[in-house]
Amino acid sequence: MIRINLLGGERQSTARSFKFDISQQLTALCGLLVVAAVGGIGLWYWMLTQASARVDAEIVSTEREAVRLKSLLAEVKAFEDRRSQLQDRVDLIERLRQGQSAPVQLLDHVSRSLPDMLWLRALKQDGATVTIEGTSTTLLSLSDFVHNLGDKPILQKPIDIVESKAETVEVLKGQQSSGQELINFTVRADMTGVPKEEPKAKKGKR
């Protein structure tokens, strides 16, 4: 009589099936782990790429801003230099105004009083007394000069013509020479507001 053990075959088949299910699960789990690892690496690489792109963009923007600021600083420096120069000029003008004295006013007045055909050789100030030496081609120019000097109160009237001397000089015109009469003069006047120096008393002889 033949006996067949049906129970033993079922147990063996169930064991094999159980082993096969575990290996499949392990394989699937490993595959999932690999996929997850590859995905994580990809995500990490993508994040690094994005961060690098942002850093590159910030670097480019910073470089542009640096160039703009450098140009702006150059303009500011040029403006400061120009402002400093203008301030120096203003200070100089202010100092000249504050330090403007009688001699400066005198020179300005004399230069404005010069008529045509008259020029000066010397101008001296001794205390309140001003002596002017010059040359004129006509007596009319000399008269105009004396009149112009008395137009402003900087010089007291009367303005004296101390000396007026005619002199003939040779003037070459083309190939011919002719005599030209010149008038050498000396004018003297006192400045307004300047005290006169009193003459020193002579010491008696012992």
C-alpha positions in Angstrom: 0.0 0.0 0.0 1.4 3.4 -1.1 1.2 6.3 1.4 1.6 9.9 0.3 2.5 12.5 2.9 0.5 15.5 1.8 1.2 17.5 4.9 5.0 17.4 4.5 4.8 18.7 0.9 2.6 21.6 1.9 5.0 22.6 4.7 8.0 22.5 2.3 6.2 24.6 -0.3 5.1 27.1 2.4 8.7 27.4 3.6 10.0 28.0 0.1 7.3 30.6 -0.5 8.1 32.4 2.7 11.8 32.5 1.9 11.1 33.8 -1.6 8.8 36.6 -0.2 11.5 37.7 2.2 14.2 37.9 -0.5 11.8 39.9 -2.7 11.1 42.3 0.1 14.8 42.7 0.8 15.5 43.3 -2.8 12.7 45.8 -3.1 13.8 47.5 0.1 17.4 47.7 -1.2 16.1 49.1 -4.5 14.1 51.7 -2.6 17.1 52.6 -0.5 19.2 53.0 -3.7 16.6 55.1 -5.4 16.2 57.2 -2.2 19.9 57.7 -2.0 20.2 58.6 -5.7 17.3 61.0 -5.3 18.8 62.6 -2.1 22.2 63.0 -3.9 20.4 64.5 -6.9 18.4 66.9 -4.7 21.5 67.8 -2.8 23.4 68.4 -6.0 20.5 70.5 -7.4 20.4 72.6 -4.2 24.2 73.1 -4.4 23.8 74.2 -8.0 21.1 76.7 -7.1 23.1 78.0 -4.2 26.2 78.3 -6.5 24.1 80.2 -9.1 22.8 82.6 -6.5 26.4 83.2 -5.2 27.6 83.8 -8.7 24.7 86.3 -9.3 25.5 88.0 -6.0 29.2 88.2 -7.0 28.3 89.8 -10.4 25.9 92.2 -8.7 28.6 93.1 -6.1 31.2 93.7 -8.7 28.8 96.0 -10.6 28.0 97.9 -7.4 31.7 98.2 -6.7 32.4 99.7 -10.1 29.5 102.1 -9.7 30.7 103.1 -6.2 34.2 103.5 -7.5 33.0 105.9 -10.2 30.8 107.7 -7.6 33.8 108.0 -5.2 35.8 109.5 -8.1 33.1 112.0 -8.8 32.9 112.9 -5.1 36.7 113.3 -4.8 36.6 115.6 -7.9 33.8 117.6 -6.4 35.6 117.9 -3.0 38.8 119.0 -4.8 36.8 121.6 -6.8 35.0 122.8 -3.7 38.4 123.1 -1.8 39.8 125.2 -4.7 36.8 127.4 -4.7 36.9 127.8 -0.9 40.6 128.7 -1.1 39.8 131.4 -3.6 36.9 132.7 -1.5 39.2 132.8 1.5 41.9 134.6 -0.5 39.4 137.2 -1.7 38.1 137.6 1.8 41.6 138.1 3.2 42.3 140.6 0.5 39.1 142.5 1.3 39.9 142.4 5.0 43.5 143.4 4.5 42.7 146.1 1.9 44.6 149.2 3.1 45.2 152.7 2.0 48.1 151.8 -0.3 46.0 149.3 -2.2 43.2 151.8 -2.6 45.8 154.4 -3.7 47.2 152.2 -6.4 43.7 151.4 -7.6 42.8 155.1 -7.7 46.0 156.2 -9.5 45.7 153.4 -12.1 42.1 154.4 -12.8 43.1 158.1 -13.1 45.6 157.6 -15.9 44.5 159.3 -19.2 45.8 158.4 -22.6 49.3 159.4 -23.7 50.6 159.4 -20.1 52.5 156.8 -18.1 54.1 156.7 -14.7 57.8 156.1 -13.7 57.5 156.0 -10.0 55.0 156.3 -7.1 56.3 156.8 -3.5 54.5 157.2 -0.2 56.2 158.8 2.7 53.8 158.9 5.6 50.8 160.8 4.3 52.6 162.4 1.3 52.4 160.7 -2.0 54.8 161.6 -4.8 54.1 160.5 -8.4 56.6 160.8 -11.2 55.7 160.2 -14.9 55.8 161.3 -18.5 53.2 162.8 -20.7 53.1 163.7 -24.4 50.8 166.7 -23.8 50.0 169.2 -21.1 46.4 168.4 -21.5 47.0 164.7 -20.5 48.9 166.0 -17.4 46.0 168.3 -16.5 43.5 165.5 -16.9 45.6 163.3 -14.7 45.7 165.8 -11.9 42.0 166.4 -12.2 41.2 162.7 -12.1 43.4 162.3 -9.0 41.2 164.8 -7.2 37.9 163.1 -8.1 38.0 160.9 -5.0 38.6 161.9 -1.4 41.5 159.5 -1.0 43.8 162.4 -2.0 43.4 165.8 -0.5 43.2 168.9 -2.7 45.1 170.8 -3.9 47.2 168.3 -5.9 50.4 170.1 -6.7 52.5 169.8 -9.9 55.9 170.1 -8.3 57.8 169.9 -11.5 57.0 169.9 -15.2 59.9 169.7 -17.6 59.7 169.4 -21.4 62.2 167.2 -23.2 62.6 166.5 -26.9 63.5 163.0 -28.0 64.2 161.5 -31.4 61.5 159.3 -32.8 62.1 157.1 -35.8 59.3 156.9 -38.3 60.1 154.7 -41.2 63.5 155.8 -42.4 63.1 159.3 -41.1 63.5 160.6 -37.5 61.7 163.5 -36.0 61.7 165.2 -32.6 58.9 164.4 -30.1 58.4 166.6 -27.1 57.7 164.7 -23.8 56.8 166.3 -20.5 58.4 164.8 -17.4 56.4 165.7 -14.3 56.3 165.3 -10.6 52.9 165.4 -8.7 52.6 165.6 -5.0 49.5 165.2 -2.7 48.5 164.1 0.8 46.4 161.1 1.6 43.1 161.6 3.4 42.9 160.0 6.9 46.7 159.3 7.2 48.3 161.5 9.9 51.3 163.5 8.9 54.6 162.8 10.5 55.7 165.7 12.5 59.3 166.8 11.7 61.8 165.7 14.3 63.2 168.5 16.4 66.8 169.1 15.8 69.1 168.6 18.7 71.1 171.6 19.7 74.8 171.6 19.5 76.6 171.3 22.8 
